[in-house]
Amino acid sequence: MIVQPGPVTYFRKPKEGHSGKIQTVLFDGVMTVTDSLAFAVQVAHGIVPAKAFGCGLLSIARV
């Protein structure tokens, strides 16, 4: 597996008075799915928080 750190994204939510940062990472490799139903549910709902910033996106293909 290849792990490539991405840029840090800083954000502010003025209405809530919150701010924070998101550190993105790109994982490139081969994954073995052992529970196809659980995997399908996670793909449908997103893998991680911060989906509005493009996090948790997957490119998947059969090998």
C-alpha positions as MATLAB code, in Angstrom:
seq = 'MIVQPGPVTYFRKPKEGHSGKIQTVLFDGVMTVTDSLAFAVQVAHGIVPAKAFGCGLLSIARV';
ca = [
       0.000    0.000    0.000;
       1.170    3.501   -0.815;
       0.172    6.321    1.565;
       0.495    9.898    0.315;
      -0.301   12.768    2.689;
      -2.288   15.572    1.125;
      -2.591   19.253    1.953;
      -4.051   20.468    5.232;
      -7.424   22.198    4.823;
      -8.451   24.797    7.407;
     -12.100   25.749    7.815;
     -14.340   28.029    9.849;
     -18.035   27.805   10.612;
     -18.857   31.392   11.535;
     -22.452   30.686   12.576;
     -21.394   28.024   15.090;
     -18.114   29.709   16.014;
     -16.139   26.550   15.217;
     -12.941   26.170   13.264;
     -10.643   23.280   12.559;
      -8.419   21.537   10.114;
      -8.568   18.383    8.033;
      -5.472   16.411    7.028;
      -6.181   14.397    3.901;
      -4.384   11.192    2.937;
      -4.428    9.166   -0.267;
      -4.236    5.385    0.125;
      -3.354    3.409   -2.989;
      -3.361   -0.366   -2.884;
      -5.402   -3.536   -2.994;
      -8.108   -4.240   -0.429;
      -9.800   -7.538    0.335;
     -13.488   -7.240    1.234;
     -14.569   -9.892    3.738;
     -18.093   -8.575    4.443;
     -19.657   -7.433    1.175;
     -22.883   -6.165    2.771;
     -21.074   -3.969    5.316;
     -18.791   -2.670    2.566;
     -21.766   -1.781    0.342;
     -23.433    0.116    3.209;
     -20.255    2.099    3.913;
     -19.778    2.952    0.246;
     -23.396    4.158    0.024;
     -23.132    6.365    3.145;
     -19.549    7.551    2.822;
     -16.464    6.286    4.555;
     -15.459    9.201    6.818;
     -16.638   12.585    8.060;
     -15.726   15.717    6.053;
     -17.431   14.450    2.899;
     -18.224   18.086    2.032;
     -14.469   18.571    1.616;
     -14.174   15.546   -0.685;
     -12.923   13.185    2.009;
     -13.971    9.551    2.055;
     -14.250    9.211   -1.698;
     -13.365    5.824   -3.152;
     -12.361    4.635   -6.579;
     -12.976    0.925   -6.561;
     -12.576   -1.769   -9.195;
     -12.471   -5.531   -9.234;
      -9.033   -7.026   -9.658;
];
